Amino acid sequence: MTRADALRSGKGHHDENFPVASRLIHPRHRAVILAFYEFVRTADDVADHPTLTEGEKLALLDRLEASLLGANDHEPAGVALRTALDARTLPPRHAQDLLTAFRRDASKLRYQDWSDLIDYCSYSAMPVGRFVLDVHGESRATWPANDALCAALQIINHLQDCRKDYRDLNRVYVPLDALAQTGAVVDELAGDRASPALLRCLHGLAARTDKLLEQSATFPALIDDARLSVEVSVIRVYAKRHIKLLMARDPLNQRVHLNPAGFFGFGIIGVIAGAARRFGRSRRASHKPQDA
């Protein structure tokens, strides 16, 4: 059987819409986060491979999990993550949750409603943030805010790539009931321009995702690690900008990703906002009355 890493798309952590273990993250944490990313990216590329059959995808995902759990050493990405997790005494749970999502990608092509989509995000997105939080030793009280942010990021990606996902993989993350409510149909996703009905559907989903993002507003303040808190602030700024683009543009024929200048500029805004928030938190802590 072909090794999973031989099927990589060529996409790396610098190519993602949102930062992955940026320089804001402390160097002691970056290696394990990048090992996690490489494992996840390898599995994702398997699930999205355009020529593999469903059975071939599932077999490769099983083999990746076996390497992660130490049942074999056939997949380097699994061995590397296993080694990194063992060195930090971290469990493989979050990576396994993501494999659940990729197995679903191999077989499930449609999502019925918002709840169906959020359930998918609970495996495809939320474990990523939870893993990073665990790496930093953060409280699980941060998980609800993390989950809201990660789900929003995932749905942003789905809306940006809705035409590509349908054309290349016949996969539709846009909920079928949302399409029906505006009178749009799935086949319209293959067009070069969204119909008025499809555009209403996509803009409505972007607005709903904006409300989901707002549920993560307190997230940076809940994080004890200052560098991670600032990184999350940056990610939220990027997400907010992407949602504004998706609420105003047609993702089938207009740019709904940040260009390099935008990525840099909004990144600076996020760093400033995050740093200001941390400064305010430190000032409040220093003025807090001490117990007698």
C-alpha beads as a LAMMPS data file, in Angstrom:
LAMMPS data file: protein, C-alpha beads

292 atoms
291 bonds

1 atom types
1 bond types

-500.0 500.0 xlo xhi
-500.0 500.0 ylo yhi
-500.0 500.0 zlo zhi

Masses

1 110.0

Atoms # bond

1 1 1 0.000 0.000 0.000
2 1 1 1.185 3.518 -0.845
3 1 1 2.305 5.471 2.195
4 1 1 0.007 8.315 3.198
5 1 1 2.741 10.943 2.999
6 1 1 3.252 10.093 -0.678
7 1 1 -0.240 11.470 -1.302
8 1 1 0.376 14.884 0.221
9 1 1 -1.057 17.848 -1.678
10 1 1 2.030 19.947 -1.059
11 1 1 0.162 22.293 1.269
12 1 1 2.070 23.263 4.411
13 1 1 1.391 25.193 7.589
14 1 1 2.382 28.480 5.939
15 1 1 -0.393 27.983 3.357
16 1 1 -3.314 27.897 5.771
17 1 1 -5.870 30.713 6.100
18 1 1 -5.038 31.146 9.767
19 1 1 -1.739 30.995 11.700
20 1 1 -0.392 27.589 12.706
21 1 1 2.227 27.668 15.480
22 1 1 3.349 31.151 14.478
23 1 1 6.335 32.853 16.050
24 1 1 3.985 34.157 18.715
25 1 1 3.897 30.647 20.174
26 1 1 6.751 29.884 22.561
27 1 1 9.484 27.796 20.874
28 1 1 9.125 25.011 23.437
29 1 1 5.594 24.336 22.147
30 1 1 6.071 24.739 18.411
31 1 1 7.596 21.315 17.632
32 1 1 4.730 19.261 19.050
33 1 1 2.125 21.544 17.451
34 1 1 3.841 21.225 14.065
35 1 1 4.038 17.426 14.457
36 1 1 0.298 17.476 15.133
37 1 1 -0.240 19.670 12.072
38 1 1 1.781 17.355 9.803
39 1 1 -0.222 14.343 10.967
40 1 1 -3.524 16.149 10.469
41 1 1 -2.517 17.582 7.092
42 1 1 -1.442 14.127 5.895
43 1 1 -4.759 12.608 6.962
44 1 1 -6.713 15.504 5.459
45 1 1 -4.936 15.097 2.126
46 1 1 -5.804 11.400 2.133
47 1 1 -9.479 12.169 2.780
48 1 1 -9.518 14.804 0.031
49 1 1 -7.538 12.831 -2.536
50 1 1 -9.390 13.036 -5.870
51 1 1 -8.588 9.534 -7.166
52 1 1 -8.569 7.289 -4.098
53 1 1 -11.646 5.174 -3.455
54 1 1 -13.518 5.405 -0.186
55 1 1 -12.073 2.043 0.870
56 1 1 -8.515 3.123 0.074
57 1 1 -8.955 6.329 2.059
58 1 1 -10.327 4.506 5.086
59 1 1 -7.531 1.935 4.974
60 1 1 -4.867 4.666 4.931
61 1 1 -6.548 6.558 7.750
62 1 1 -6.634 3.343 9.787
63 1 1 -2.944 2.831 9.131
64 1 1 -2.180 6.399 10.208
65 1 1 -4.049 5.770 13.454
66 1 1 -2.208 2.500 13.995
67 1 1 1.124 4.308 13.652
68 1 1 -0.091 7.007 16.025
69 1 1 -1.018 4.399 18.627
70 1 1 2.156 2.324 18.213
71 1 1 0.600 -0.688 16.472
72 1 1 2.978 -0.181 13.543
73 1 1 5.615 2.218 12.271
74 1 1 4.407 2.327 8.667
75 1 1 3.402 5.994 8.586
76 1 1 6.110 8.548 9.471
77 1 1 3.587 11.256 10.362
78 1 1 1.976 8.938 12.891
79 1 1 5.315 7.885 14.366
80 1 1 6.512 11.500 14.621
81 1 1 3.357 12.637 16.408
82 1 1 3.410 9.607 18.721
83 1 1 6.989 10.422 19.683
84 1 1 6.182 14.090 20.269
85 1 1 3.121 13.254 22.370
86 1 1 5.019 10.718 24.456
87 1 1 7.727 13.277 25.181
88 1 1 5.081 15.630 26.594
89 1 1 2.904 12.915 28.194
90 1 1 -0.019 13.984 26.029
91 1 1 -2.774 11.599 24.879
92 1 1 -3.643 10.946 21.206
93 1 1 -7.336 11.723 21.734
94 1 1 -7.482 14.979 19.752
95 1 1 -5.722 13.459 16.740
96 1 1 -8.104 10.509 16.870
97 1 1 -11.090 12.860 16.924
98 1 1 -9.783 14.475 13.754
99 1 1 -9.438 11.060 12.134
100 1 1 -13.138 10.579 12.852
101 1 1 -13.830 13.715 10.793
102 1 1 -11.606 12.545 7.941
103 1 1 -13.326 9.163 7.856
104 1 1 -16.589 11.054 7.582
105 1 1 -15.133 13.098 4.714
106 1 1 -14.318 9.883 2.887
107 1 1 -17.952 8.804 2.839
108 1 1 -20.320 11.666 3.669
109 1 1 -21.009 14.172 0.910
110 1 1 -23.937 16.238 2.238
111 1 1 -24.952 17.955 5.498
112 1 1 -28.620 18.352 6.293
113 1 1 -28.682 21.349 8.610
114 1 1 -26.634 23.613 10.892
115 1 1 -26.615 21.062 13.733
116 1 1 -25.271 18.417 11.362
117 1 1 -22.499 20.793 10.304
118 1 1 -21.610 21.744 13.892
119 1 1 -21.417 18.062 14.802
120 1 1 -18.876 17.640 12.005
121 1 1 -16.933 20.645 13.343
122 1 1 -16.814 18.987 16.768
123 1 1 -14.472 16.429 15.182
124 1 1 -12.872 18.398 12.341
125 1 1 -12.050 21.692 14.071
126 1 1 -12.631 21.876 17.806
127 1 1 -9.979 19.228 18.650
128 1 1 -7.290 21.363 16.997
129 1 1 -7.753 24.206 19.462
130 1 1 -8.235 21.835 22.368
131 1 1 -4.913 20.195 21.540
132 1 1 -3.081 23.520 21.498
133 1 1 -4.687 24.434 24.819
134 1 1 -3.610 21.111 26.329
135 1 1 -0.063 21.644 25.068
136 1 1 -0.017 24.930 26.972
137 1 1 -1.551 23.406 30.100
138 1 1 -4.646 25.624 29.894
139 1 1 -7.835 24.954 31.825
140 1 1 -10.636 23.062 30.125
141 1 1 -12.863 25.961 31.115
142 1 1 -11.499 27.514 27.894
143 1 1 -13.007 24.779 25.740
144 1 1 -16.465 26.285 25.052
145 1 1 -14.943 29.517 23.722
146 1 1 -12.338 27.523 21.804
147 1 1 -15.032 25.352 20.259
148 1 1 -16.992 28.370 19.048
149 1 1 -13.886 29.910 17.464
150 1 1 -12.711 26.687 15.821
151 1 1 -16.163 25.933 14.416
152 1 1 -16.326 29.453 12.989
153 1 1 -12.909 29.033 11.340
154 1 1 -13.983 25.722 9.830
155 1 1 -17.214 27.108 8.414
156 1 1 -15.352 30.110 6.991
157 1 1 -13.147 27.657 5.095
158 1 1 -16.208 25.737 3.902
159 1 1 -17.862 28.891 2.559
160 1 1 -14.672 30.080 0.879
161 1 1 -14.140 26.715 -0.810
162 1 1 -17.762 25.746 -1.491
163 1 1 -17.359 25.705 -5.269
164 1 1 -14.046 23.841 -5.220
165 1 1 -15.332 21.224 -2.762
166 1 1 -18.354 20.551 -4.968
167 1 1 -16.520 20.574 -8.295
168 1 1 -13.532 18.500 -7.181
169 1 1 -15.023 16.165 -4.559
170 1 1 -18.823 16.390 -4.932
171 1 1 -18.761 17.365 -1.266
172 1 1 -21.170 19.992 0.043
173 1 1 -20.832 21.457 3.520
174 1 1 -23.470 24.114 2.837
175 1 1 -26.480 22.730 4.764
176 1 1 -29.214 21.472 2.464
177 1 1 -31.957 23.115 4.488
178 1 1 -30.211 26.504 4.156
179 1 1 -30.154 26.066 0.371
180 1 1 -33.813 25.086 0.329
181 1 1 -34.858 28.075 2.445
182 1 1 -33.644 30.507 -0.240
183 1 1 -34.713 28.360 -3.182
184 1 1 -31.138 27.474 -4.195
185 1 1 -30.010 24.008 -5.289
186 1 1 -26.731 22.159 -4.887
187 1 1 -25.821 22.241 -8.584
188 1 1 -25.561 26.032 -8.452
189 1 1 -22.331 25.655 -6.456
190 1 1 -20.581 24.622 -9.679
191 1 1 -21.336 27.921 -11.386
192 1 1 -18.971 30.758 -12.133
193 1 1 -21.276 33.165 -10.308
194 1 1 -23.778 32.608 -7.499
195 1 1 -27.440 33.055 -8.301
196 1 1 -29.343 35.574 -6.138
197 1 1 -30.853 32.650 -4.192
198 1 1 -27.485 30.993 -3.588
199 1 1 -25.899 34.304 -2.634
200 1 1 -28.631 34.907 -0.023
201 1 1 -27.942 31.454 1.362
202 1 1 -24.166 31.959 1.574
203 1 1 -24.457 35.436 3.047
204 1 1 -26.923 34.141 5.623
205 1 1 -24.527 31.391 6.651
206 1 1 -21.704 33.930 6.920
207 1 1 -23.867 36.059 9.222
208 1 1 -24.657 33.008 11.335
209 1 1 -20.957 32.208 11.511
210 1 1 -20.294 35.775 12.680
211 1 1 -22.632 35.161 15.626
212 1 1 -20.733 31.948 16.351
213 1 1 -17.462 33.884 16.292
214 1 1 -18.864 36.351 18.812
215 1 1 -19.287 33.469 21.247
216 1 1 -15.490 33.312 21.367
217 1 1 -15.059 36.999 22.266
218 1 1 -13.852 36.191 25.781
219 1 1 -11.490 33.445 24.649
220 1 1 -8.188 35.415 24.643
221 1 1 -8.869 36.710 28.157
222 1 1 -9.438 33.173 29.454
223 1 1 -5.990 31.982 28.354
224 1 1 -3.188 32.184 30.914
225 1 1 -0.302 31.924 28.450
226 1 1 0.273 35.471 27.175
227 1 1 1.755 34.451 23.832
228 1 1 -1.064 32.045 23.049
229 1 1 -3.611 34.658 24.093
230 1 1 -2.180 37.114 21.576
231 1 1 -2.148 34.442 18.854
232 1 1 -5.837 33.754 19.476
233 1 1 -6.527 37.493 19.273
234 1 1 -4.824 37.585 15.881
235 1 1 -6.811 34.601 14.655
236 1 1 -10.082 36.221 15.735
237 1 1 -9.193 39.410 13.836
238 1 1 -8.472 37.364 10.709
239 1 1 -11.720 35.451 11.134
240 1 1 -13.733 38.654 11.541
241 1 1 -12.269 40.076 8.346
242 1 1 -12.929 36.871 6.403
243 1 1 -16.542 36.861 7.565
244 1 1 -17.012 40.468 6.423
245 1 1 -15.728 39.491 2.994
246 1 1 -18.060 36.484 2.887
247 1 1 -21.046 38.617 3.908
248 1 1 -20.382 41.113 1.110
249 1 1 -18.964 39.081 -1.787
250 1 1 -19.696 36.104 -3.997
251 1 1 -17.254 33.296 -3.113
252 1 1 -17.873 31.674 -6.485
253 1 1 -16.266 34.537 -8.416
254 1 1 -14.770 37.065 -5.982
255 1 1 -11.798 36.967 -3.658
256 1 1 -12.827 36.022 -0.132
257 1 1 -9.327 35.366 1.215
258 1 1 -6.902 37.918 2.606
259 1 1 -4.086 38.938 0.288
260 1 1 -0.537 39.124 1.734
261 1 1 -0.880 42.810 2.603
262 1 1 -4.179 42.174 4.339
263 1 1 -2.771 39.183 6.181
264 1 1 0.101 41.309 7.475
265 1 1 -2.011 44.367 8.281
266 1 1 -4.771 42.565 10.104
267 1 1 -2.138 40.492 11.878
268 1 1 -0.623 43.664 13.302
269 1 1 -4.074 44.810 14.413
270 1 1 -4.595 41.475 16.141
271 1 1 -1.225 41.654 17.920
272 1 1 -1.934 45.174 19.167
273 1 1 -5.424 44.237 20.337
274 1 1 -4.140 41.099 22.035
275 1 1 -1.258 42.880 23.717
276 1 1 -3.571 45.641 24.951
277 1 1 -5.919 43.042 26.393
278 1 1 -3.056 41.322 28.200
279 1 1 -1.848 44.664 29.569
280 1 1 -5.340 45.424 30.858
281 1 1 -5.553 41.996 32.465
282 1 1 -2.182 42.508 34.175
283 1 1 -3.247 45.904 35.495
284 1 1 -6.486 44.485 36.888
285 1 1 -4.589 41.672 38.553
286 1 1 -2.081 44.088 40.119
287 1 1 -4.890 46.219 41.569
288 1 1 -6.913 43.286 42.895
289 1 1 -7.221 43.483 46.707
290 1 1 -5.135 40.875 48.469
291 1 1 -6.634 38.588 51.083
292 1 1 -5.666 39.482 54.629

Bonds

1 1 1 2
2 1 2 3
3 1 3 4
4 1 4 5
5 1 5 6
6 1 6 7
7 1 7 8
8 1 8 9
9 1 9 10
10 1 10 11
11 1 11 12
12 1 12 13
13 1 13 14
14 1 14 15
15 1 15 16
16 1 16 17
17 1 17 18
18 1 18 19
19 1 19 20
20 1 20 21
21 1 21 22
22 1 22 23
23 1 23 24
24 1 24 25
25 1 25 26
26 1 26 27
27 1 27 28
28 1 28 29
29 1 29 30
30 1 30 31
31 1 31 32
32 1 32 33
33 1 33 34
34 1 34 35
35 1 35 36
36 1 36 37
37 1 37 38
38 1 38 39
39 1 39 40
40 1 40 41
41 1 41 42
42 1 42 43
43 1 43 44
44 1 44 45
45 1 45 46
46 1 46 47
47 1 47 48
48 1 48 49
49 1 49 50
50 1 50 51
51 1 51 52
52 1 52 53
53 1 53 54
54 1 54 55
55 1 55 56
56 1 56 57
57 1 57 58
58 1 58 59
59 1 59 60
60 1 60 61
61 1 61 62
62 1 62 63
63 1 63 64
64 1 64 65
65 1 65 66
66 1 66 67
67 1 67 68
68 1 68 69
69 1 69 70
70 1 70 71
71 1 71 72
72 1 72 73
73 1 73 74
74 1 74 75
75 1 75 76
76 1 76 77
77 1 77 78
78 1 78 79
79 1 79 80
80 1 80 81
81 1 81 82
82 1 82 83
83 1 83 84
84 1 84 85
85 1 85 86
86 1 86 87
87 1 87 88
88 1 88 89
89 1 89 90
90 1 90 91
91 1 91 92
92 1 92 93
93 1 93 94
94 1 94 95
95 1 95 96
96 1 96 97
97 1 97 98
98 1 98 99
99 1 99 100
100 1 100 101
101 1 101 102
102 1 102 103
103 1 103 104
104 1 104 105
105 1 105 106
106 1 106 107
107 1 107 108
108 1 108 109
109 1 109 110
110 1 110 111
111 1 111 112
112 1 112 113
113 1 113 114
114 1 114 115
115 1 115 116
116 1 116 117
117 1 117 118
118 1 118 119
119 1 119 120
120 1 120 121
121 1 121 122
122 1 122 123
123 1 123 124
124 1 124 125
125 1 125 126
126 1 126 127
127 1 127 128
128 1 128 129
129 1 129 130
130 1 130 131
131 1 131 132
132 1 132 133
133 1 133 134
134 1 134 135
135 1 135 136
136 1 136 137
137 1 137 138
138 1 138 139
139 1 139 140
140 1 140 141
141 1 141 142
142 1 142 143
143 1 143 144
144 1 144 145
145 1 145 146
146 1 146 147
147 1 147 148
148 1 148 149
149 1 149 150
150 1 150 151
151 1 151 152
152 1 152 153
153 1 153 154
154 1 154 155
155 1 155 156
156 1 156 157
157 1 157 158
158 1 158 159
159 1 159 160
160 1 160 161
161 1 161 162
162 1 162 163
163 1 163 164
164 1 164 165
165 1 165 166
166 1 166 167
167 1 167 168
168 1 168 169
169 1 169 170
170 1 170 171
171 1 171 172
172 1 172 173
173 1 173 174
174 1 174 175
175 1 175 176
176 1 176 177
177 1 177 178
178 1 178 179
179 1 179 180
180 1 180 181
181 1 181 182
182 1 182 183
183 1 183 184
184 1 184 185
185 1 185 186
186 1 186 187
187 1 187 188
188 1 188 189
189 1 189 190
190 1 190 191
191 1 191 192
192 1 192 193
193 1 193 194
194 1 194 195
195 1 195 196
196 1 196 197
197 1 197 198
198 1 198 199
199 1 199 200
200 1 200 201
201 1 201 202
202 1 202 203
203 1 203 204
204 1 204 205
205 1 205 206
206 1 206 207
207 1 207 208
208 1 208 209
209 1 209 210
210 1 210 211
211 1 211 212
212 1 212 213
213 1 213 214
214 1 214 215
215 1 215 216
216 1 216 217
217 1 217 218
218 1 218 219
219 1 219 220
220 1 220 221
221 1 221 222
222 1 222 223
223 1 223 224
224 1 224 225
225 1 225 226
226 1 226 227
227 1 227 228
228 1 228 229
229 1 229 230
230 1 230 231
231 1 231 232
232 1 232 233
233 1 233 234
234 1 234 235
235 1 235 236
236 1 236 237
237 1 237 238
238 1 238 239
239 1 239 240
240 1 240 241
241 1 241 242
242 1 242 243
243 1 243 244
244 1 244 245
245 1 245 246
246 1 246 247
247 1 247 248
248 1 248 249
249 1 249 250
250 1 250 251
251 1 251 252
252 1 252 253
253 1 253 254
254 1 254 255
255 1 255 256
256 1 256 257
257 1 257 258
258 1 258 259
259 1 259 260
260 1 260 261
261 1 261 262
262 1 262 263
263 1 263 264
264 1 264 265
265 1 265 266
266 1 266 267
267 1 267 268
268 1 268 269
269 1 269 270
270 1 270 271
271 1 271 272
272 1 272 273
273 1 273 274
274 1 274 275
275 1 275 276
276 1 276 277
277 1 277 278
278 1 278 279
279 1 279 280
280 1 280 281
281 1 281 282
282 1 282 283
283 1 283 284
284 1 284 285
285 1 285 286
286 1 286 287
287 1 287 288
288 1 288 289
289 1 289 290
290 1 290 291
291 1 291 292
